[in-house]
């Protein structure tokens, strides 16, 4: 989160002439919400973030070009280069590693044509993020000032993943892709993956299960957590491996650990809290799903099963847990059993 308080973010907020007593990132999110509200006044029938995405694509003047294979990428490059968009010659090199999309300003756009093209890389596993990538590129365009719009060349410099602006634009994408105005009325009183599926199907079928579940847990009115667990080493173990301080015969074994936690606003107030990097208890149903013995699974468990490596355990608290496998990680939705929810 430190990146969201860096000078670059203050500069973006200042270029947009935003003022705020809070964080510049919050001010920029509020600015994006206000822009969305203004655009939606022309489209009163818009009822889903997917529809809003199309409206913003048109209003902000870009065209999504989705690429699903290397052949499609080559064909797209050829088409645009032949039309005079020479920047596309380097497109394949731009979409390296964890770069999922690029937005170019068109050099040959005629009056009335859209000024930008946003290439969405959906080759292989990158396709899982297509919805998020589209919103990410829209996020870049949303925070351009009018002056920047006319001089802007393209998103993504090399090695941009540590760029605070990328972190900010990811935040905008996560927020706009599950715009609260559309999401909140859909969230029911139970905390279930079935509810996540239903909402995803209705509002944004292109979104991934993970990004939908994150937005769902974050905005849920009931206290809940979403955990993403994967096989991983402890931080000290990883550092030890890098320094070569382990003997040849006793390298550390990766264990199932919490990689990220998303909590509802009121989770902590109800005593629902699991720290990042904690090991998943072997007796938890999360292990059964990880091992492939069950998928999906639900269980009633106690939070006191969870303990840190120095032996501290979390306090006793009855929890309801629902688990699903999602590629190389295991997702768990954790909530309080019915009847415990109103006791803070
Ligand atoms: Zn970007």
Boltz pocket constraint, residues with backbone or C-beta under 6 A from the ligand:
constraints:
  - pocket:
      binder: B
      contacts: [[A, 101], [A, 136], [A, 140], [A, 155], [A, 156], [A, 166], [A, 169]]
      max_distance: 6.0
